């Protein structure tokens, strides 16, 4: 009997990297090579981070980059956490060991024709200063006029920033080789439907036409109205019907409750 072994294939999505990057917002650079895994301990400006530490242990780059500017290291770490070293570097178009610098990373995208000025969620955005690429981050949201990014080494920490697409600080975007480029949706508020009461059944209208009545009136109409006006039957009758009394041949000032109904 031959048993076929099937390997599990993981499909890469832009939202994989975006979720990892967003979870790191607030992490601060360290003053020394200690407390690297803590988001807030040992704050400083000496360029020590857990990102460079983890990638050095994984054999990234052409040496340990801890203690150096780390914006590009942060981006590489997000792909490493999502897919591992080999697959993460493939998706980032990195064909060499020089990805720790913004200029090198941009060149890798350019060499594979995956660099332009049209942002998509999950892209690696590159910023320029004096005509040279000097900073980088990950695009986490795109609208008609704006992009939102997560950037390492932004004010000595991981920050979320927003820019107009026309901002001259933006040099371009590298498009990673995701299997799917999906959009990260905002969490919608969960609305629990409330039960709706059935509308009350409209009351039927009973119109009772009367001649002008006054004290001393007699006859069948008076007898009927007296029976109808007894307190208990009248209340039950009103619950089912809307009673409209109409007095024929009566002037407006005489349209009042007949005396024989007064209680």
Number of C-alpha atoms within 10 A of each C-alpha: 3 4 5 6 6 6 6 6 6 8 10 18 19 23 20 19 25 24 15 15 28 18 11 19 16 15 22 27 29 26 18 17 15 13 16 23 14 15 19 15 15 17 19 15 17 16 22 27 32 21 24 27 19 18 23 16 9 12 12 24 17 12 12 16 21 21 18 15 22 28 26 27 27 27 25 27 24 22 24 22 17 19 19 13 17 11 15 22 21 15 16 25 24 23 14 13 13 16 24 25 20 25 18 17 24 25 17 20 22 16 12 13 12 17 22 14 14 11 21 23 24 30 27 28 28 26 19 17 12 7 9 12 20 17 24 32 31 29 27 26 21 20 12 7 9 14 20 19 25 27 28 31 23 18 11 21 25 24 20 20 14 14 15 15 18 11 10 12 18 19 20 21 26 28 25 24 19 19 12 11 17 14 16 16 8 7 6 6 6 6 6 6 6 6 6 6 6 6 6 6 7 9 12 10 11 11 12 12 12 15 11 15 20 12 8 8 12 10 7 8 14 17 11 10 15 13 11 15 16 12 11 9 11 14 13 10 14 11 10 13 15 14 16 11 14 14 18 12 10 13 9 8 6 13 14 10 11 16 12 16 12 7 7
